[in-house]
Amino acid sequence: MPLSEATLADADFRLMVEALHDHAVLLLDPAGDIVEGNRAAQRLYGCERDGIVGQHCSRFHPPEAIKEGLLDKALQQARESGRAHVESWLSRHDATRFWGETTFTRLDGPDGTARGFAQITRDVTERRQQDELLRASEERFRLVVEGVKDYAIFMLDPEGHIVSWNLGAQHNKGYTADEIIGQHFSKFYPPEVAARGWPAEELRNALRDGRFEDEGWRVRKDGSRFWASVVITAVYDRAGRHRGFAKVTRDLTERRRITALEDEGRRMTTFLAMLGHELRNPLAPISNAVELLKREQTESRVLRMTRDIIDRQLKQMTRLIDDLLDVGRITSGKIQLEAKPVRLRDAVLDAADAVRALAAQKEQRFEVQADAADPWITGDRARIVQVVSNLLHNACKFTPVGGQVSVSLGLGAANADTGLHDAEITVRDSGMGVQPQDMQRIFDLFVQGEQDVARSSGGLGLGLSLVQQLVALHGGRVSVFSSGRPGEGSEFVVQLPAAAVPQPGGATARSAGDSLVLVVDDNKDAAETLSLLVQALGYDTRVVHGGVAALEAAKELRPDVMLIDIGMPDLDGHAVVRRLRAEVVDPPLAIAVTGYGQASDRETSYEAGFHSHLTKPVDVDRLADILAHLLRPVVATDRATGS
């Protein structure tokens, strides 16, 4: 080759090497000293050519790498095999480090002897960081999967053989990883399911749709079955090749059992409601017939005795059916309780009157002690009477002839929320008591204490369950105490949160013909103009601004009707009405006057206790009709005409 061509070739080759911006190229002699380097090497190592040429290549390796002999091993491998490839930490001129990918290539002379090495290095720090992040992410994911106990998470190969196994899989299925990896996943299916090819069908569905979900029975290592939720997902690599399936299994046996119990409970509730309604139908004519017999004059002692027996048994059957219906309403959430002030003394006395006849029939000593305290509660008076009468009826029923039954009213511990002492109603008897094994379940539905073989006390076991549920709806609790020894009886204690004594009615002296309307609105102009409008319709008015002021004025003035704005800053109109219903005996009628006019707004007003709902601006004719219906306006000719 002519010299000029060789020179041109050498120049072109050098230009090519210099053009490698991302690859640092160094020429080393056989001992590893640097003979030459390109500009990329200068940039990579952070120094000029003079700082590179003449240095040993170890100059750009950290001390620990030199100490471990990584560089010597790479050079020796290149001498022997012609090439060595390593990745390691490297150092720049300023001692900063980077992760480098280096290739050493042996350079041979014409005679075949080694003339040195070509070292090509590339900075792959960013790639390594990404790889580290990926590895860390994969490790975290692996640890999460391995640590999950509630879900069996494992991988299958394309044919369905198990290739991974987490702790949840071991917990749910009973196999260790050593026992199960390599087995076909059809091992987890009941024999009859596996025989019809369902496991393979699941994989085909997952491969076709990408994902398959199913519920069914699965089998553990010990042969026991459990109800499982299964999700199978087809897994592909980056090239789109199918690599297998990810399978997640969850044990839903307990949830399935609870669902079945809930369904059974709903069916039982529906049955009780239907039974109660159906039994009431024939009771109506029987009751009418008994009333007709009572009006007939008869001299026959047998007929009178028979009529009275039918009457007593009819009352007992009616009581049982009412209990059935109440239990059905409570368990289905359909029972509606009033929230009004209730004087417990009156409720206890009414309940006692309801069972006096039963106590007298069994010649029992019946005592009522309701003078020591006079607590009030917020609740449903009829339901409280029902609670106390059920407890007294139960006490009389399980107390023998000549025994003792008592009911007392008192105060318990102070309530931390209200500062008032809880109200306590205590029912005691001298009957057979409650056995220790029955104490924990005495309030359960259809549960009764021990009876004699003849079941002389009868009953369905509804009364105490109904008592507990009604007391709970009032925010209270009921407890039972008994030694279980006959003759020492039992004690039932009902504790209810007490309420403040309500304001008595008729506090303000007004003539019988006057009707007072209280206008409540935080907007003073709106309140005053509405007040003038109501006065023009013939009614006396007062005006207050705000919800708190409305409560105070209602208790002091005792208005007949209140026109209340809903959106007030201190206490909204709904809260005002609810507070009035809870704190005032016979609260005034309330009419909502508001800018909210949607159907849902009206519904909310009615639920809060409003009688009517008017939207602003008020329709005067409609307001006049409502007030005329609720009140009798006074004769106000002078005020109306202005004379």
C-alpha positions in Angstrom: 0.0 0.0 0.0 1.5 3.4 -0.9 2.4 5.7 2.0 -0.2 8.3 1.1 -3.0 5.8 1.3 -1.7 4.4 4.6 -1.5 8.0 5.9 -5.0 8.7 4.7 -6.3 5.5 6.3 -4.6 6.3 9.6 -6.1 9.8 9.5 -9.6 8.5 8.7 -9.3 5.9 11.5 -8.3 8.6 14.0 -11.2 10.8 12.9 -13.5 7.9 13.5 -12.1 7.3 17.0 -12.3 11.0 17.9 -15.9 11.1 16.7 -17.0 8.6 19.3 -18.6 11.1 21.8 -20.0 8.4 24.2 -17.1 6.0 24.2 -13.8 6.8 25.9 -11.0 5.0 23.9 -7.6 4.5 25.5 -4.5 2.8 24.0 -2.6 0.8 26.6 0.9 -0.7 26.4 1.4 -4.3 27.5 2.0 -3.1 31.1 -1.3 -1.1 31.2 0.2 2.4 30.8 -1.9 4.8 28.7 -0.3 5.7 25.4 -3.1 7.7 23.8 -6.7 8.7 24.4 -9.5 10.3 22.5 -11.5 13.5 23.4 -14.3 11.4 24.8 -11.8 10.0 27.3 -10.8 13.5 28.3 -14.5 14.4 28.9 -15.3 11.2 30.7 -12.3 11.3 33.1 -12.4 15.1 33.5 -8.9 16.1 32.5 -6.8 17.1 29.6 -4.7 14.7 27.4 -1.6 15.4 29.6 -3.5 14.1 32.6 -4.2 10.8 30.9 -1.3 9.9 28.7 1.6 8.4 30.7 -0.7 7.3 33.6 -1.4 3.7 34.4 -4.9 2.7 33.6 -5.4 2.0 37.4 -5.3 5.8 37.9 -9.0 5.8 37.0 -10.1 2.9 39.2 -11.1 3.3 42.9 -8.7 1.9 45.6 -11.0 -0.9 46.6 -11.2 -2.2 43.1 -7.4 -2.1 42.8 -7.1 -3.9 46.1 -9.6 -6.6 45.0 -7.5 -7.1 41.8 -10.5 -6.5 39.4 -8.3 -4.6 36.9 -5.5 -7.2 37.0 -8.0 -10.0 36.4 -9.5 -8.1 33.4 -6.1 -7.4 31.8 -5.0 -11.0 32.4 -8.2 -12.3 30.8 -7.6 -10.0 27.8 -4.0 -11.3 27.4 -5.1 -14.9 27.5 -8.4 -14.8 25.5 -8.0 -11.6 23.6 -11.0 -9.8 25.2 -12.4 -9.0 28.6 -15.6 -7.2 29.5 -16.3 -5.7 33.0 -18.7 -3.3 34.7 -17.5 -1.6 37.8 -17.1 1.7 39.6 -14.5 4.1 38.0 -13.0 7.3 39.2 -12.6 10.7 37.4 -9.7 13.0 37.8 -11.5 14.9 40.7 -12.2 11.5 42.5 -15.9 11.5 41.7 -17.2 8.1 40.6 -19.3 6.7 37.8 -20.5 3.2 36.8 -18.5 2.2 33.7 -18.9 -0.5 31.2 -15.3 -1.4 29.9 -14.0 -3.7 27.2 -10.3 -4.6 27.0 -9.1 -5.9 23.6 -5.7 -7.3 23.1 -3.7 -5.7 20.2 -1.3 -8.1 18.4 1.7 -7.1 16.2 2.6 -8.7 12.8 4.6 -11.3 14.6 1.6 -12.3 16.8 3.0 -10.8 20.0 0.9 -8.6 22.2 1.6 -4.9 21.6 -0.9 -3.6 24.1 -4.6 -3.2 24.7 -7.5 -1.1 23.4 -9.7 0.0 26.4 -13.2 1.3 25.5 -15.3 2.7 28.4 -18.8 4.0 28.5 -20.6 5.8 31.4 -23.7 3.7 32.2 -24.4 5.2 35.6 -27.9 6.2 34.6 -28.7 2.8 33.2 -27.4 1.2 36.4 -29.6 3.5 38.5 -32.6 2.5 36.4 -31.7 -1.2 36.8 -31.3 -0.7 40.6 -34.7 1.0 40.8 -36.2 -1.8 38.8 -34.5 -4.5 40.9 -35.6 -2.6 44.1 -39.2 -2.4 42.8 -39.2 -6.1 41.8 -37.8 -6.9 45.2 -40.4 -4.9 47.0 -43.1 -6.5 44.9 -41.7 -9.9 45.6 -41.6 -9.1 49.4 -45.2 -7.9 49.2 -46.4 -10.9 47.4 -44.5 -13.2 49.6 -45.8 -11.6 52.7 -49.5 -11.5 51.8 -51.3 -14.1 54.0 -54.9 -13.5 53.0 -54.4 -14.2 49.3 -52.8 -17.2 47.6 -50.7 -15.6 44.8 -48.7 -17.8 42.5 -47.5 -18.2 38.9 -48.3 -20.9 36.4 -46.4 -21.8 33.3 -48.4 -21.8 30.0 -49.4 -25.5 30.7 -50.7 -24.7 34.2 -47.8 -26.0 36.3 -46.9 -24.0 39.4 -43.7 -22.0 39.2 -43.9 -19.7 42.3 -45.7 -19.9 45.7 -46.3 -17.2 48.3 -47.0 -17.4 52.1 -50.7 -16.8 51.5 -50.8 -19.8 49.2 -49.1 -21.9 51.8 -51.5 -20.6 54.5 -54.7 -21.1 52.4 -53.9 -24.4 50.7 -51.5 -26.1 53.2 -48.6 -26.9 50.8 -45.1 -25.6 51.2 -43.3 -24.3 48.1 -41.1 -27.4 48.0 -44.1 -29.7 48.0 -46.2 -27.9 45.3 -43.9 -26.1 42.8 -43.9 -28.2 39.6 -47.3 -29.7 40.3 -50.3 -28.9 38.0 -52.7 -26.4 39.6 -55.7 -28.8 38.9 -54.6 -30.4 42.2 -56.6 -27.8 44.0 -59.9 -28.6 42.4 -62.4 -31.2 43.7 -62.1 -34.5 41.7 -65.5 -34.1 40.1 -64.6 -30.6 38.9 -61.1 -31.5 37.6 -62.6 -34.6 35.8 -64.8 -32.4 33.6 -61.8 -30.4 32.5 -62.7 -27.1 34.2 -59.1 -26.1 35.2 -58.0 -26.2 31.6 -61.1 -24.3 30.6 -60.2 -21.6 33.0 -56.8 -21.2 31.4 -58.3 -21.1 27.9 -60.8 -18.3 29.0 -57.9 -16.3 30.6 -55.8 -16.7 27.5 -58.7 -15.6 25.3 -59.9 -12.7 27.3 -56.8 -11.8 29.2 -58.5 -12.4 32.6 -60.8 -14.9 34.1 -62.7 -14.7 37.4 -64.7 -17.5 39.2 -66.0 -18.7 42.5 -66.2 -22.3 43.6 -65.1 -25.0 45.9 -61.3 -25.7 46.2 -59.4 -28.5 48.0 -56.6 -28.1 50.6 -53.7 -30.4 51.2 -55.6 -32.1 54.0 -58.6 -32.8 51.7 -60.9 -30.1 53.3 -62.8 -27.9 51.0 -63.2 -24.1 51.1 -65.1 -21.6 49.0 -62.7 -19.6 46.9 -62.7 -16.5 44.7 -60.2 -17.0 41.9 -58.7 -14.5 39.4 -56.5 -15.8 36.6 -54.5 -13.4 34.4 -52.5 -14.2 31.3 -48.9 -12.9 31.5 -46.9 -11.8 28.5 -43.2 -10.6 28.2 -42.2 -7.4 26.4 -41.9 -9.2 23.1 -45.6 -10.3 23.5 -44.8 -13.9 24.1 -47.1 -15.8 26.4 -45.2 -16.6 29.6 -47.9 -18.2 31.7 -50.6 -17.1 34.2 -50.8 -15.2 37.5 -53.4 -16.7 39.8 -54.9 -15.1 42.9 -57.1 -17.1 45.2 -59.0 -15.9 48.3 -60.8 -18.0 50.9 -64.4 -16.7 51.1 -65.8 -19.6 53.2 -66.5 -17.4 56.2 -68.0 -14.6 54.1 -70.2 -17.1 52.3 -71.4 -18.5 55.7 -72.2 -15.0 57.0 -74.0 -14.2 53.7 -76.0 -17.4 54.1 -76.9 -16.5 57.7 -77.9 -13.0 56.7 -80.1 -14.4 53.9 -81.6 -16.8 56.4 -82.2 -13.9 58.9 -83.9 -11.9 56.2 -86.1 -14.8 55.3 -87.0 -15.4 58.9 -87.9 -11.7 59.3 -90.1 -11.8 56.3 -91.7 -15.0 57.6 -92.4 -13.5 61.0 -94.0 -10.4 59.4 -96.2 -12.5 57.1 -97.1 -14.8 60.0 -98.1 -12.0 62.2 -100.3 -10.3 59.6 -101.9 -13.6 58.6 -102.7 -14.6 62.2 -104.3 -11.2 62.8 -106.9 -11.8 60.1 -108.8 -14.6 61.9 -108.3 -12.9 65.3 -110.5 -9.9 64.2 -113.8 -11.9 63.9 -113.0 -13.9 67.0 -112.5 -10.7 69.0 -115.8 -9.3 67.5 -117.6 -12.5 68.5 -116.4 -12.3 72.1 -117.6 -8.7 72.3 -121.0 -9.8 71.1 -121.1 -12.6 73.7 -120.3 -10.1 76.4 -123.4 -8.1 75.4 -125.7 -11.1 75.6 -127.4 -11.8 78.9 -127.0 -15.4 79.9 -127.6 -17.4 83.0 -125.3 -20.2 82.0 -122.2 -20.3 84.2 -120.4 -22.6 81.6 -121.0 -20.1 78.8 -119.7 -17.2 80.9 -116.7 -19.1 81.9 -116.0 -20.2 78.3 -116.4 -16.7 77.1 -114.0 -15.4 79.6 -111.4 -18.1 78.8 -111.6 -17.2 75.1 -111.2 -13.5 76.0 -108.1 -14.1 78.1 -106.5 -16.4 75.5 -107.4 -14.0 72.8 -105.5 -11.2 74.6 -102.5 -13.5 75.1 -102.5 -14.5 71.4 -102.8 -10.8 70.3 -99.8 -10.0 72.5 -97.7 -12.7 70.9 -98.6 -11.6 67.4 -97.8 -7.9 68.3 -94.4 -9.1 69.5 -93.9 -11.0 66.3 -94.7 -7.9 64.2 -92.5 -5.6 66.3 -89.5 -8.0 66.1 -90.0 -8.1 62.3 -90.2 -4.3 62.1 -87.1 -3.8 64.2 -84.9 -6.3 62.5 -85.9 -4.9 59.1 -85.3 -1.3 60.2 -88.9 -0.3 59.5 -89.9 0.6 63.1 -90.5 4.3 63.6 -89.9 5.8 67.1 -91.1 9.2 68.2 -88.6 11.5 69.8 -90.6 13.5 72.3 -90.2 14.3 76.1 -91.4 11.3 78.1 -92.1 11.3 81.8 -90.9 7.9 83.0 -93.1 7.9 86.1 -96.2 8.0 84.0 -94.9 5.3 81.6 -94.0 3.0 84.5 -97.4 3.4 86.1 -99.2 2.7 82.8 -97.2 -0.5 82.4 -97.9 -1.6 85.9 -101.6 -1.1 85.4 -101.4 -3.3 82.3 -100.2 -6.3 84.3 -102.0 -5.9 87.6 -104.7 -8.3 86.5 -102.2 -11.1 85.7 -100.5 -10.6 89.1 -103.8 -10.7 90.9 -104.8 -13.8 89.0 -101.7 -15.6 90.5 -102.2 -14.0 93.9 -98.8 -12.3 93.7 -97.7 -9.3 95.8 -97.2 -6.6 93.2 -95.4 -3.4 94.3 -94.7 -0.2 92.4 -92.0 2.3 93.7 -92.1 5.3 91.4 -92.0 8.2 93.9 -88.3 8.4 94.7 -87.3 10.0 91.4 -89.0 11.8 88.5 -86.7 11.5 85.4 -87.6 12.5 81.9 -86.2 11.0 78.7 -86.5 11.7 75.0 -88.2 8.9 73.2 -91.4 7.0 72.3 -93.7 6.8 75.3 -95.7 3.8 73.9 -92.6 1.8 73.3 -91.2 2.6 76.8 -94.6 1.3 78.3 -94.1 -1.8 76.1 -90.6 -2.4 77.5 -91.7 -2.1 81.1 -94.9 -4.2 80.6 -93.0 -6.9 78.8 -90.5 -7.2 81.7 -93.3 -7.2 84.3 -95.3 -9.7 82.3 -92.3 -11.9 82.1 -91.7 -11.6 85.8 -95.3 -12.5 86.7 -95.2 -15.4 84.2 -92.1 -17.0 85.8 -93.0 -16.3 89.4 -95.2 -18.9 91.2 -98.5 -18.3 92.8 -98.0 -16.2 96.0 -94.7 -14.8 94.8 -93.5 -11.2 94.7 -93.0 -8.9 91.7 -91.9 -5.3 91.9 -91.0 -2.4 89.7 -89.0 0.7 90.8 -87.9 3.9 89.2 -84.6 5.6 90.2 -81.5 7.4 89.1 -78.2 5.8 88.1 -74.7 7.2 87.3 -74.2 10.7 85.8 -74.0 10.7 82.0 -70.7 12.3 80.9 -72.3 13.8 77.8 -75.3 15.5 79.4 -74.3 15.8 83.0 -77.7 14.3 84.0 -78.1 11.1 85.9 -79.3 8.1 83.8 -82.8 6.9 84.5 -83.1 3.4 85.9 -86.1 1.1 85.8 -85.7 -2.1 87.9 -88.0 -5.1 87.7 -87.5 -7.8 90.4 -89.3 -11.1 91.0 -89.1 -14.1 93.4 -89.4 -16.7 90.6 -87.2 -19.5 89.4 -84.4 -17.1 88.2 -82.1 -17.4 85.2 -79.7 -20.2 85.0 -76.0 -19.3 84.5 -75.8 -20.9 81.1 -78.7 -18.8 79.9 -77.4 -15.4 81.1 -75.4 -14.6 78.0 -78.2 -15.5 75.6 -81.4 -14.6 77.5 -82.0 -11.6 75.1 -81.5 -13.6 71.9 -84.5 -14.2 69.7 -86.6 -17.3 70.5 -84.5 -18.1 73.6 -86.2 -19.0 76.9 -84.9 -20.1 80.2 -85.4 -23.6 81.5 -89.0 -24.7 81.9 -90.7 -27.8 83.2 -91.5 -30.6 80.8 -95.1 -29.3 80.3 -93.8 -25.8 79.3 -96.4 -24.3 81.7 -95.0 -20.8 81.2 -95.3 -21.0 77.4 -94.3 -18.1 75.1 -92.1 -17.8 72.0 -89.1 -16.2 73.6 -89.7 -12.8 71.9 -90.4 -10.5 74.9 -86.8 -10.0 76.2 -85.3 -9.8 72.7 -87.9 -7.1 72.0 -87.1 -5.3 75.2 -83.4 -5.2 74.5 -83.9 -3.9 70.9 -86.3 -1.2 71.9 -84.1 0.0 74.8 -81.1 0.1 72.4 -83.1 2.2 69.9 -83.6 4.7 72.8 -79.8 4.8 73.4 -80.0 2.7 76.6 -79.1 -0.8 77.8 -80.7 -3.6 79.7 -79.0 -6.0 82.1 -80.0 -9.1 84.0 -78.9 -10.3 87.4 -79.8 -13.7 88.9 -78.2 -16.4 91.1 -80.2 -19.1 89.2 -81.5 -20.5 92.5 -85.3 -21.0 92.6 -87.1 -18.5 94.9 -84.3 -15.9 94.6 -85.7 -14.8 91.3 -84.1 -12.3 88.9 -83.6 -8.6 88.5 -83.7 -6.7 85.2 -82.4 -3.2 85.1 -83.1 -0.8 82.2 -80.8 2.3 82.0 -81.9 5.2 79.7 -80.2 8.5 79.1 -82.1 11.2 80.9 -83.2 14.5 79.3 -83.8 17.9 80.8 -87.3 18.6 82.2 -89.3 20.2 79.3 -90.8 23.6 79.6 -94.5 23.5 80.6 -97.1 24.7 78.2 -99.1 27.9 78.6 -96.3 30.0 80.0 -97.5 33.2 78.3 -100.8 34.8 79.2 -102.7 35.3 75.9 -106.4 35.6 75.3 -108.1 32.5 73.9 -108.7 34.1 70.6 -105.2 35.3 70.0 -102.9 33.3 67.6 -99.2 34.1 67.8 -96.9 33.5 64.9 -93.1 33.6 65.5 -91.1 34.6 62.4 -87.5 33.3 62.4 -85.0 34.5 59.8 -81.4 35.8 60.1 -82.1 38.3 57.3 -83.7 41.2 59.2 -85.4 42.7 56.1 -86.9 39.4 55.1 -88.1 38.7 58.7 -89.7 42.1 59.2 -91.5 42.1 55.8 -92.8 38.6 56.4 -94.0 39.6 59.8 -95.9 42.6 58.4 -97.5 40.3 55.8 -98.6 37.8 58.5 -100.0 40.7 60.5 -102.0 41.9 57.4 -103.5 38.4 57.3 -104.9 39.0 60.9 -102.3 37.3 63.2 -100.1 38.6 66.0 -96.4 38.1 65.3 -93.0 38.3 66.9 -89.6 38.3 65.1 -86.3 36.8 66.1 -83.1 36.5 64.1 -81.3 33.1 64.3 -81.8 29.6 65.4 -80.7 29.9 69.0 -82.9 32.9 69.5 -85.8 30.9 68.0 -85.4 28.1 70.6 -85.4 30.6 73.5 -88.4 32.6 72.1 -90.4 29.4 71.5 -90.0 28.3 75.1 -90.8 31.7 76.5 -93.6 32.9 74.2 -95.2 29.5 73.3 -96.3 30.6 69.8 -98.9 28.6 67.9 -97.0 28.6 64.6 -93.4 29.3 63.7 -92.3 30.5 60.2 -88.6 29.3 60.1 -85.9 30.0 57.6 -83.7 26.9 56.9 -80.2 28.4 56.2 -79.2 30.2 59.4 -75.5 30.4 60.5 -75.8 29.6 64.2 -78.5 26.8 64.1 -80.3 25.8 60.9 -84.0 25.4 60.7 -84.0 21.6 60.7 -82.0 21.6 63.9 -84.4 24.1 65.5 -87.4 21.9 64.8 -85.7 18.7 66.0 -84.6 20.5 69.2 -88.2 21.8 69.8 -89.7 18.3 69.4 -87.2 16.9 71.9 -87.2 19.6 74.5 -90.8 21.1 74.5 -94.0 19.4 75.4 -96.5 20.0 72.5 -94.1 22.0 70.4 -95.5 24.7 68.0 -96.3 23.8 64.4 -93.4 24.8 62.2 -93.5 26.0 58.5 -90.3 26.1 56.5 -89.8 29.4 54.6 -86.7 28.9 52.5 -85.0 29.4 49.1 -84.5 25.6 48.8 -87.3 24.3 46.8 -86.2 20.9 45.3 -88.2 17.8 46.1 -85.3 16.4 48.2 -85.4 19.7 50.2 -89.1 19.3 51.0 -88.5 15.7 52.0 -85.8 16.7 54.4 -88.0 19.4 55.9 -90.8 16.9 56.5 -88.4 14.4 58.0 -87.1 17.1 60.4 -90.7 17.7 61.6 -91.9 20.7 59.6 -95.7 20.8 58.9 -95.3 22.6 55.5 -92.6 23.8 53.2 -92.8 27.2 51.4 -90.2 28.6 49.0 -89.1 32.2 48.8 -90.7 34.5 47.6 -93.7 33.2 49.6 -97.0 32.6 47.8 -99.2 34.8 50.0 -102.4 32.9 49.0 -100.9 29.6 50.0 -99.5 31.0 53.2 -103.0 32.4 54.1 -104.6 29.0 53.4 -102.2 27.2 55.6 -102.5 29.6 58.5 -106.3 29.7 58.1 -106.3 25.9 58.3 -104.0 25.8 61.4 -105.2 28.9 63.2 -108.4 31.0 63.7 -107.3 34.6 63.0 -108.4 37.3 65.4 -110.7 40.0 64.3 -108.3 42.8 63.3 -110.3 45.2 61.3 -108.6 48.3 62.6 -105.1 46.8 61.9 -106.1 45.7 58.4 -107.8 48.9 57.3 -105.4 51.2 59.1 -108.3 53.2 60.7 
